[in-house]
Amino acid sequence: MHHDTHTQRILNLLAKKGMLRSSDLDAIGAPRVVLTRMTAKGLLEKVGRGIYRLPDTQSSEHESLVAIATKVPQAVFCLLTALQFHELTTQLPRQIWIAMPRGSHTPKIVYPPVKMVQFASAAYSEGIEVFERDQVKLRVYCVAKTVADCFKHRNNIGLDVAIEALKDARAQKKASVDEIWRYAKICRVTNVMRPYLEVIE
């Protein structure tokens, strides 16, 4: 089969999917070396091991999240990454924070750097919102859950970050006190959060 046909098929597939994994080529019968050639010619951009996309696609700062969600579908973006996603922090986390169910293995991801936190039962499953970017579903904890998580993991991220997140979430009306309180109970941080919540009611 002619190379150009492979190239065209890959471009068609990318137009539909936004991101392509090398394993997707099996479905269209294209050899993987075509990806290498297309990347060398600048027709494709490699964004992770075995993950490609069209160069300069308007895939914003969420592209790292997309790359991770593609590889680890059960990951939920949490803590600093969720704060950044909801525009509640000025910090740019160096790692991408993901929550996984208790007992999960750390996903083998070389790039982007990932920080995995294990959450048990309701702390993992409650408060997940799904956003679609580049045809990939991103699972992110809602604002109220993220604020409670920040207090729960204050030793990891700093109490000041948690307090700032709480204040910003209320100031920007992105979460109600009732919602935050509900997740504070789920994350078992009501005692830690009570004094801060009382101040900003």
N, C-alpha and C positions, 0 to 999 in steps of 0.2 A: 504494500500500500504506500502511496506517496506521502512524503513527510508533511506537505502542506495540508493534506487532509487531516492528519493528526493534529496539527497546529490549530486548524479551524475548529475541530471538534472540541479541543481543550478550551479554546476561547469561548465557544458557545456554552460549554458547561460552566465556565467561570462567570459568564454573563448571568446565568441563572442562579448560581450558588454564592457568588461573591468571594468565597474562599474555596480552595481546592486542596484535598489531601492526595498524596501520591497514590494511595490505594484506590482513589476514585477513578484512576486511569484504567483499572482492570475492566470496569463496566463498559468502557468505550473501546477496549482493545488497543490502547496506545501504549507503546513501551515507555518506561520511566525516563529513559535517556532523553526523550523529547523535552521533558521539563528542564533538564540541565541545559539543553541547547537553547530553549526559549528564554531561560534566565540569562544566559550568556549574551543573547541578542537584545536583552532589555525588554522583551515582550512580557516577561513575568518577573515578579519580585518574590524572593523567598523570605517568609516571615517567621519561620520556625522549622524544626526538623520535620521535613515531609509536608510542610504547609506552604502553599503559594497563593498569590493573588495578583491581580492586574496592578501594574505600577501606578502610583498617583491616584488610586481610587480614593474617593473622598472618604477614607475611613479613618477619620479623626483619632482622638486619643484613646478611643475604645478598642483600637486594633489589637492591643496586647490582651485585652479581656476576651476578645473574639477568639484569638489563638488558643487561649486556655480553655474556654468553654467548648471549643471544638474537640479538644483532646480529653477533657475531664468533665463530661456533662453533669456529673452530680455535684460539682463545685458550686458553692454559693459565695459570691463576692461579699466580703465583710469588712468590718473595722475601718482602717484608713482608706482602703480602696472604695468601700461603700460611701464613706464620707466624701471622697473626691467625686464619685459618680453623682451623688446628690448635691454637689457643689456646696458642701458644708465645711470645707477646710481650705486653707490656702497652702497647706503642705502638699508637696508632691512626693508620695511614698516611693521609696526606691524599689520596694518589692510589691508584688500584687498579693493581697491578703485573701485567702480563700478558706471557707469553712467546709469541713468534710465530716461525715458521720463518724462517731467514736469507733476506733478500731480500723480506720482506713489506712492504707499504705500511702506514704508521701508520693505523689505523682512524679514520674521521671520527666521533668521538663527542664531543658537546659536554658531556654530563653523564652519569655521574660522571667526574671527571678521571682519565685513564688514563696510565700510564707504560709504554711498550712496550720490552721488551728482546728482541733477536733472538738465538735460540739455533740453533746448527748441528746437523744430523743427530741423533746419539744424545742430545746434551745437551737437545734439544727433545723427542724422542719417548720417552725412557725415564722411568719413574717417575711416569707420569700415573695418578691415581686419579679415578674419576668418581662424583660425588655428585649426587643429584637433590634439587632444591629448587623448590617451586612448579611442578612438572612440567617443569622445565628442567634439562638435564644440565650440571653445572659440572665442568670439568676442572681439577684442582688437583694440583700435584706433591706426592708423598708427603713425609712428614717428613724421611726420610734424604736424599732428593734436594734438598729445600728447604735443608737445612743446608749441603750441599755448594755449592749455588747461592749461598748467602749469602757463603761464603768466596770463591767465584769473583768475585762482584760486590761485594767488600768496599769497593772504592773508591767505589761508588755509595751503599752503605747504611751503611758504617762497620764496621770490624773488631770493635768492641765488641758490635755487634748480632749478628754472626756467632757470636762466642764465647758470648754469652748463649743464642743459639738452640741451639747444640751442647750446652751444659750442661743446659738445660731439657729438651731432647729425651731426654737420657740419664737425668736425674733422674726424669722422668715416665714413663720406660720406653716412650717412643713410637717409638724406633728403636734397633736394636742397633748395636754398634760395627761388626759385619760389614757391615750394610746401608749405614751411613754411609761406610764404607771403599769399598764397591763404587761408590757414586755419586761419591766423591772421585776415583776413577780415571776415571770417565766424564767428569767435569767438569775433569779434569786439575788437581786442586788437592791431590794427595797430599802434596807437599812443604810446602805452606802449612799443611795441617791436621795433619800428623804430630805436631808438638810439643803441640798442644792435645789431640789424641786420646790421646796417651800419658799425659797428666796425669790424664785422667778415666776411663781404662780400668776 
